[in-house]
Every structure is written in C-alpha cells, then in structure tokens.
Amino acid sequence: MFKKTISFANIFSIFIFSYTFIFAQDSLTVYKLDKDIIITANRTPTAFNDVARTVSVIDHVEIEHIAAQSIPELLENVSGVDVLQRGTQGVQADISMRGAGFNQTLILVDGTKMSDPQTGHHNMNLPVDISDIKRIEILKGPGSRLYGPNAFGGVINIITKSSDQLELSVGGLIGEHSLYNSQINFSLPHNNGFTRLTIAKAGSDGYKFNTAFHNLNVSQNSELIFDDLTFSIASGYNEKHFGANNFYIPIFPNPFQYEETDLFFLKGALKYKIENLVLSTQTSFRGHNDTYFWNKNTSSPNKHQSNSVTTEFNAQLNHKFGITSFGAEYTSEDFESNSLGIEEKRNSNGLFTHQRANSGFFVQHQVAFNQLILSVGGSLYNYSGQGWHGWPGADVSYKLSENSKIYSSYSEGFRVPTYTNLYLNFPATSSPFVRAFGNPDLKNEKSHNYEVGYAFHNSHINVEAAVFQRNDKNLIDYVFNETDTLYRAENFTKLVTKGFESSFKILNPGLGFNSLFIQYSFLDLNVDLVGKKTIYALTHFKHQIIGGLNYSIPFLDHLNQSWRIRYEDRLLPSQQTTVDTRISWKRPSFHMFLDITNILDEKYEDLPGVPMPGRWLKIGFEYKIFGEL
C-alpha cells in the first residue's frame, strides 16, 4: 500500500509540475463537441442531440491524443464499456457493456455486422487499422429491435475515413519487448469518389513467456457517386499469430497455448436517394479461420472455419408525420470444425459441419411533437428451426432547452448461442484432463431493458447521467458439475443488472487545458450462484472511474500531453488502477508521439490468470508525403 501511495504522489507531482507551466498560447489545440454529428449506430441516422439513448463517440481528435495502438485500447476510455484483454495491442480482447457478456456486444464496421458465429473472442478480429478510423459510436443498451440477434448489451459502430484529396502517409512505432508497428495509407480521389488503401503490420517478442504476436491488416474502401446513386465496395484481411499463455479456461492453467486466426471481408453496397426516400442495399461476406493449440509442441490443433453471407435492404422515408425506417436481411452461416460438434455426426473427413440461416425485418418510426421526440419500432427474426420471434422497443426524449434533454427507453434483446456454446468439447483434441463442454440444447438469451437519462451538450461542456436496469433470462455460462467434474454450458434462469453512469467533460477551459473529463459507472448484478462455480459470471466490474486531460505544453509550440487514468473494482480478479500518457508534437505533415502505458507498473489482470503488461514505453510517428494530417 505504501509503494502505491508513493506512486500516486509521483504522478500527482507530474500533474502539478505540468500545470504550473501551462498558459494560453497560439498553438493551443481547439476541441469542439459537434452536436450536429449524425449518429448511425441506432440504424436510423439521427442528430446527436436527438438520440434518446446513451451514446458515446470517440472522434479522430481524441484518437490522436490517446496512448493506444488498437481498437480495444481506444474503447477502454469509454465509461460502461468493459474491455477484458488477453495480451496487448488488441491481440485478443472481449468487449462487453453494462455487465453483459462478451458474446452480447454487436460490432459494426461502417454499419456492417462483424460478429463471429464461433465465439465472441473473435469479434475484435477486424480488418481495420486504428489509422483508418474517423470515429467510433458506442450505443449502450440493446439494439435487437433494430439489428436483431447479438445486439444484447450494446452496439459499437466503427466509422472509417474517406478522403477528397490525394494522400499518402507512412507511420511507425517501436517500443520495449521488441514492439513494432508500421502502416502505409493511400487515398486517391477521382471525379466521382475516392479509393483508400491501408496496410499495417505489428508484432512483439512478448512481455512474458509465450505472449509474442504478429498482426497484419490490409483494407480497401472505394466509393463512386453518380448524382443520387452511390456505389461502394470494401474489402479487408486480418491475420493474427500469437502465443496464448493461459488465455482460455484460466481455471485450468496452461502457459503453452497458441493460436492463429485470419479473416477475409468483402462488401458491396448501393444507395439511391429519391427526394425524401433513401434506399440502400448491401451484400457482405465474412470468412474466418481459427487454429488453436492447447500445447503447440505436443497437441494436435483445433481447427474452425466459418463463412457468413449477409444481404440487407434498408429504406428511410422522411414525411410530414416523421421519419419511417424499415428493412430486411438474410444471413447464411456455414461452419466447419474438427472439434465443435456431436461425435455421432462427424463426417467421413473427420469434421463437423453446421449450417444455419436467419432472416429478419425491422421497422422504426420517429416523430417530433415540439420538444418531444418519440421513436417506436421492433424487429421480427427467424433462426433455423426456431420460428419467428419479435423484439419491440420505444425511446422518448424531451428537450429542456436547445442543449439539454431528458430521455427514457424500453427495449427487448436476444442472443443466439455461438457454436462454441453449443458444441465445445475441450478434452477431444486439446488436453487429456481439461473438461469443459457445450450444450446443443441451449436456449436463446433474452432481456428486458429500462433506461432513464439526462444529457447536456454545448460547444464547451458535456454532462450525461443515466440509470438502467436489465432483466435477463436464459443467460449462458459454463457451470461446474461436481458429479462428473466438468464445466457444462447452461442457461441461468434469471439475472437482474442495475446500474448508473455519469460523465462530465469540459473543452478549452483555459489555462492551457484543451480538455478535461471524468466518467463513473456502477453495476449491481443480482444472480443466484449459491453452490455454483462458473467461468465468466463474476468477471465484470462493480465500480469504474475513467479520467483524462489534455493540455498544450508551454514554450514548445505544437506540443501536447494527454493523460488517462482508469480505475476498476472487479468482483474477480481484483481492483486495478492504470495510468497512461501520450506526449505528441504535430505539424501539418508530421506527427511524433511518445506513449507510456501503465506508468505505475501496476500488476493486474483483466481476466483471472492472465497477467497484463507492466510499464511500457513506445515512440511513434506519422509522416504525410501528400496531403496534411
């Protein structure tokens, strides 16, 4: 305790030292809260100030000042978002919101679903480099009434950059543990649109035994505009090879695990505008391969391959009675594995093959009555063999003034089991003693959600507060059975989650400060686990505090420093406090930065049995050969 107190004192003295030299100067970075930003994570594009839900946005200005090299590390700066990392630099991360599970968050890239049917552990295998991100929208609470399955705890929409000018940039980073990161970005505008290409590669020897990794990202995005018709095509490839020291099933420690994954993505989309009607359609393909070794030196691999094809149609009509949105989608999934299945159904090649399809419809209507904005809607979805089921919801907000509002929402959510939930057979090809099984008889998870909140936004101040409750039914976890000494996937009968979130952010307050914020989240989960031992049920946080500031350093033009402090009090494994900083120097065509993460050298675990890295120094740059940063 004494050492930690001294560490906090040292950090505090750095803050004070920096503050005493700060004053207004010409090189001050100007931050703005754009209240006119259009939020797309709620499917119907809506002005930020009109959204009757809790929505957080990480824009490109914030991204530039966060000591992060991956999307999971960016999301650690948002209250209510729980990022459970295995390793670092985004190698493996589980993302959840408001106490929901890691399988219950829907990930979108430019509005396209990227969920993995095998397991939520792969949801962050995305063909998007951090240098390509324009902003990230985080819709907290379920989105099943708009997006159908798996939008149980929330929706994260990653919006990528477009460009109307010729751009060519290169960037790189080096750090301790032989860390490296390099990328090249190229944008080519033309008469009717643009094409953007990014190639990024990263790797490290690891911060402890068997945590080395190598990542590769390649992405392309092109757009053509002909009057009222827009055609776009996007593709990407993501590859990860990493040592997985005790990454999975930590109740059975094993430092020799190893994994390789690769993902290919392709999307084509059309959008056509006819006066007040906008029509859009798209077809996307997501192919994912996973090769996992319980022990790379002695065990045979578990191999899994999934292919998903989704076709969507959406329409939005603006009329005198409001805005009506409706749409339909169809998804076909093919999954092949040498370990996930029922033994009697193994084919002649020694593999299990699974197919399932889902089709769905959604409709939403938004209407404004003076200061009151009401949005009602729902979705109907049919999964293979399950029949049709509906998921309604409604949001209402009332503007107290031009900059403030109160809001309330009710919605229902659901999630279908992953193939791992259904067919996990851990002893089959991985280990002779570890026993963890799926359950092909699992039911869909369901929830009823309630939220009330307040928000105030202007060009300098952002204040938000919300209380919420989620009543869950049939939640899935792995429960220990003493009679046969194994963990088996089961549906819990009930779980009630109550919570509170608040945030305060001020921009350009003077004295050299560019921004200052603090966020707090509280979760209270009521679930009957008496006499039961589970794997994931108790990994969420109870208290979470995130604070940060950014200021311009005096006497040194164009030099800024940002700090992030994150405190989490978890049921398992324990409390943790991490402090990160970035010092950056930026000119129109050149940007250099120094990152120090976990300055306190805190020893902590996001997940039991998986220690996270200590203090880590990194230095990086970006150089714009054509265009400006």
Secondary structure as UniProt FT lines:
FT   HELIX           2..20
FT   TURN            26..27
FT   TURN            35..36
FT   STRAND          38..39
FT   TURN            41..42
FT   STRAND          46..47
FT   HELIX           48..50
FT   STRAND          55..59
FT   HELIX           60..64
FT   HELIX           71..75
FT   TURN            76..77
FT   TURN            79..80
FT   STRAND          81..86
FT   TURN            89..90
FT   STRAND          92..97
FT   TURN            98..99
FT   HELIX           102..104
FT   STRAND          105..109
FT   TURN            110..111
FT   STRAND          112..113
FT   HELIX           120..122
FT   TURN            123..124
FT   HELIX           130..132
FT   STRAND          133..140
FT   HELIX           144..147
FT   TURN            149..150
FT   STRAND          154..160
FT   STRAND          167..175
FT   TURN            176..178
FT   STRAND          179..190
FT   TURN            191..192
FT   STRAND          193..204
FT   TURN            209..210
FT   STRAND          213..226
FT   TURN            227..228
FT   STRAND          229..243
FT   TURN            245..246
FT   TURN            250..251
FT   TURN            255..256
FT   STRAND          258..274
FT   TURN            275..276
FT   STRAND          277..293
FT   TURN            296..298
FT   STRAND          302..319
FT   TURN            320..321
FT   STRAND          322..337
FT   HELIX           343..345
FT   TURN            348..349
FT   STRAND          352..369
FT   TURN            370..371
FT   STRAND          372..383
FT   TURN            384..386
FT   STRAND          387..399
FT   STRAND          404..415
FT   HELIX           419..423
FT   TURN            426..430
FT   STRAND          436..437
FT   TURN            440..441
FT   STRAND          445..457
FT   STRAND          461..473
FT   STRAND          476..481
FT   TURN            482..485
FT   STRAND          486..491
FT   STRAND          494..510
FT   TURN            511..512
FT   STRAND          513..526
FT   TURN            530..531
FT   TURN            537..538
FT   STRAND          541..552
FT   TURN            554..555
FT   TURN            557..558
FT   STRAND          559..570
FT   STRAND          575..587
FT   TURN            588..589
FT   STRAND          590..597
FT   TURN            599..600
FT   STRAND          605..607
FT   TURN            608..609
FT   STRAND          610..611
FT   STRAND          616..626
//
